[in-house]
């Protein structure tokens, strides 16, 4: 992975993005390897959203995260550090028509 990050930087990239939620598991490691900004997952937005909305337990507000298959979602690996896991509501489509069409 380090070699890939170095090759990307050597090629002149100004940031390293990705678009797969599960890449959140690699966010911290790749950030430490890179000298450019890294955002590997849309889940990284939870840091911002939880900071600008009142998601304290007393508010009873939640942040909804929707995905095709919630059974494979590991909150401990995929929710960014500093985000209160109790403020997150995970909903999967695996039991609905969409999830069934996707083979879940």
N, C-alpha and C positions, 0 to 999 in steps of 0.2 A: 504494500500500500504506500509506504514511504517513497518508493521509487516512482510510483505513478504521480504522487503529489509533486515531487521534484520535477518530473518531466513536464507536467502541466505548467508549473511556474516558469520553467526554462523556456517554454513555448510562448510565454508572454500573457498568460491569462491574468485578468484583474480580479477574478473571484472564482470560487468552485461551488457551483450549484448542483443539485440533484432534485429529482421529483418523485422519489419513492419514500413513503412514510417510514418504512422499516430501516432506511438509511440513518434515521435518528440515532440508532444504536452506535453508529460510528462517528457521530458529530464531534464529540469531545476529543477523540484520538486524532482525527484529521485536522481539527482546529490547531492542535498542538504541533502538528507537522508542518502546517502551512504558514506562509507569511502574507497571504491574501485572505479576504473574508470567505468564510465557508458557511453555506446553508444547505444542508443535505436533505432536509425534509420539511414538508409543510407543517409538521408537528412543532417545528421550531417557533412558529408563530404563537404557540401557547404561552411562551414566556411574555410576549408583548400583550396578548389578549388578557392574560390573568393579571397583568400590572395595571391595565387601564379600566377594567371592569371590577365591580365589587363582588368578589367571589369568596369573601370571608364566610365561615360557617353560619354566622348570625344572619347573613343576607339570604341564605338558602338559594342563591344564584348558582347555576352550573354552566359549564362550557360543554357543549355537545360535540363529540368526535364521532363521525360516521365513517364506516368502512364496509368493504364487501364481506369480510370475515372477521368478526370480533374474537373468535375463539383463539386465533393465533396472536392476538395483541397482548404484549407483556408490558404493563404500565411501568414496571421498575426499569425496563431497558429503554422504553420509547417516549416516556414523558420527560421533557427537559428538566434538569436539576433546578430546584427553586420553585417549581410549580406544584401547588398543593394538589396531590392526587385525589383528595376527597372532593375537589371542585370540578372534577372531570367526569362526564357521563359518556361511556363508550356504548355505541349502538352499532350492531352488525346487521347486514342484510342477508346473512346466510340462510335465514328461514323464510325469506320472502321470495317473490318471483324473480327479482334481480339476482339474488344470491344463488338461487337454483339454476338460473340460466348461465351463471358463471361457473357452475360445476361444484358448488359448495354444499 
